[in-house]
Amino acid sequence: MSKPRPLSGFPELLPAQRSVEVEVVSTLARTFELHGFAGIETRAVEPMDQLLRKGDTSKEVYVLRRLQEDDGGRDSGIGLHFDLTVPFARYVLENSGKLEFPFRRYQIQKVWRGERPQDGRFREFTQADIDIVGAGELPFHHDVEITRVMVEALKGLSFLPGFRLQVNNRKLLQGFYAGLGVSDVDEVMRLVDKLDKLPEQAVRDLLVTEHQLLDAERADKVLALARICTPDDSFAEQVRALGVEHPLLEEGIGELGALMRGCADLVTDSVRLEADLKIARGLDYYTGTVFETRLDGYESLGSICSGGRYDALAADGRTTYPGVGISLGVSRVLVPLLNKGLLTADRSVPSAVLVALVDEESRSASDAVATALRRSGVPCEVAATASKFGKQIRYAERRGIPWVWFPGEPEHTVKDIRTGDQHTADPNTWTPPAEDLRPQVRVVGPSTHTDTARNPKETTS
Amino acid sequence: MSKPRPLSGFPELLPAQRSVEVEVVSTLARTFELHGFAGIETRAVEPMDQLLRKGDTSKEVYVLRRLQEDDGGRDSGIGLHFDLTVPFARYVLENSGKLEFPFRRYQIQKVWRGERPQDGRFREFTQADIDIVGAGELPFHHDVEITRVMVEALKGLSFLPGFRLQVNNRKLLQGFYAGLGVSDVDEVMRLVDKLDKLPEQAVRDLLVTEHQLLDAERADKVLALARICTPDDSFAEQVRALGVEHPLLEEGIGELGALMRGCADLVTDSVRLEADLKIARGLDYYTGTVFETRLDGYESLGSICSGGRYDALAADGRTTYPGVGISLGVSRVLVPLLNKGLLTADRSVPSAVLVALVDEESRSASDAVATALRRSGVPCEVAATASKFGKQIRYAERRGIPWVWFPGEPEHTVKDIRTGDQHTADPNTWTPPAEDLRPQVRVVGPSTHTDTARNPKETTS
């Protein structure tokens, strides 16, 4: 077999990189659980009719076929899920009688999209979703809760660059457009969403000339609204200064203001919250709060963490299940940082200790030391061969194992090969410093959001 | 949307069941890491030519097709992996220059097979694999190591029934058959492997009459060998008493004896190790040690944990990579126990505490208590609505949350709703007993391998 080559769009990690990913996933899970979110997993597949309910995503779906299917190779009628929201909505309906509402769940799983691979966009990637879903109703305070939980989760990833969580409210947009007398509110919202990628004049041309949705005066108001961006609830007076009135607009202003005030205490120099009124989330079916998140220096990745409120995440004819949720693109954030070598771990194996081997005959003595260390919770391995100690030390060095244990009778010696320090030790009682017990994530180069001084230039990719 | 129905062969878990699975997976990972095994994940897909290298498994593969592919719906040339060995062999070759050998890795991931769903057999299921792979060579002591690690991992799952690890060695079988003058060794081994499902006389007929591979005298010897099963290295004298001689037979006897002696200290009443000379692992390409594992009372599940030694796990023309590994069917063990209700968790949410809500206006006071508890590592949630305290307590009860916190000024009260005991407490210092911090796995009914007295009747499904 010749050397296999990577498959474009299906990133894989080396062991040290994978230990960074494991650390990220377990930190996220830990934060979600502290807030009472139950972890679930759904199967990788859904019936095609479920996956195709939102017509415009159909091009991204991988369809499955059993190679030797009796009926001669027809599709199985199932495909790989392309997000975690469709499966979660189905899971809620399927198990509604067995779940307690409001139901808080997190879900960290791979998803698949057949789209063209590019920077931060993959065909297989990991998402981390949190949602709160109610049966019949879901009070607005859960919008504040979900925002707080995701901000705390991102803050927990101390090796990430700083970030900006941008929040808006669809009621505010829809109410403003309705107050202006706009007829096709959804289409205007879809075009305003392009301000992310197009200059304002181009979006204005789309609204006024190409699609003829607005006259020049209304377009000015719509674009003036989209320009409003405040770090607190002061957006409200800027919106009111535009002179548009509508009950839904007031409701949206109220909710967005409550969210900004409810999260104000989480803001730091590098963790910013913005009421950004150009955020619309395009074609997605949100009905209130909407979120996007930009990573400092990695704006080209687009939003790494998005979501919002659905009045009907799911419905079964009898009950409607409103939900609010947010989804973090774990691979989208992590894989570029790992591939650029900006994040790594300090060793490629879990072992904190290599137990040296004097000769093959005394392997059981080395094994006994390893067993004693493991009993104290110290990950370790015994040298594969009884080569010279210098060679065994280099074996540890190549893997980043910090300690080498030399079994002796009656005295054992343990050596920190980073410093060269060594001392006698008892395998039944010795443990390394706590930070040596697990591989440590190392940030190489640019600063992170836990630094007080940031240098934006360094974090630009 | 009408109520969706489960997809046969794609099991999903309710939140409390999923927390049992998470506990199992993290216990396994912890054991593997204590022994220096690095966790990796491979992509879910492999090129079809890789997946079809073993011709006989082709019927199980799910092929992928992009729904809107430019070329009009042809296959993508990729399919879902059906085990973790094929992807691991490919990963080793692809990254050989970046890995350190011997390379110990564990991999806990989902795999997919398009086979007919039945008891303990699924179309999507989780496997936990450990392998040690060398570049060029891999000393035999790693066979002992991998056996010990998997036995310790299974022992760590204290809520499992007892089990029996059956070990054999292909060299012993092949040497014995060669010493007997058998011509088609592989075919005899494949038929002997059927002793698992067929009575001895039926296998004898296959060997002697139907396939005419052996005369009656040789068939007697082959079946006498297969009948040997000892809890220690005493199999060796029973084999030698059959009077067959061959250097490969001696090598196999030596290796199997070393393995039995090397693992003897791990044996308990309910964790048994057997040199079982009928174990052959059929068509798999093992070249030395082979393993199977039976769960007491769940023999109908077949082997829940299998593996062995490959002289060539992978090869790239310049280097051959021998490996020894073993694969645990996590779903195969766990899903039947969960579905029968024999295993569960004591709550459906991670929250150890429900912080009660006096009225909606004082939500921030309850939030502050929750924040203080989380700072101490206590998972908690604030009541969704300010209903009567009795109703809030029932909210906790339905989810299995053991503690309810009543915010007060100046004194807070915390109540153990299982016992009714309550006392005043400071949110900045109080923590529940350690066992309340995480959902606990509960064994319902039959005994487990940590019980000293076992009742086999109770564990029969």
Interface residues (C-beta under 8 A of the other chain):
Chain A: M1 S2 K3 P4 R5 P6 L7 F10 P11 E12 L13 L14 P15 R18 S19 E21 V22 E33 L34 H35 G36 F37 A38 G39 I40 E41 T42 R43 A44 V45 P47 Q50 S58 K59 E60 V61 Y62 V63 L64 R65 R66 L67 Q68 E69 D75 S76 I78 G79 L80 R90 Y91 L93 E94 N95 S96 K98 L99 E100 P102 R104 R105 K110 W112 G114 E124 P139 H141 H142 A314 A315 D316 G317 S348 V349 P350 S351 R363 R374 G377 V378 P379 C380 E381 A384 T385 Y395 R398 R399
Chain B: M1 S2 K3 P4 R5 P6 L7 F10 P11 E12 L13 L14 P15 R18 S19 V22 E33 L34 H35 G36 F37 A38 G39 I40 E41 T42 R43 A44 V45 P47 Q50 S58 K59 E60 V61 Y62 V63 L64 R65 R66 L67 Q68 E69 D75 S76 I78 G79 L80 R90 Y91 L93 E94 N95 S96 K98 L99 E100 P102 R104 R105 K110 W112 G114 E124 P139 H141 H142 A314 A315 D316 G317 S348 V349 P350 S351 R363 R374 G377 V378 P379 C380 E381 A384 T385 Y395 R398 R399
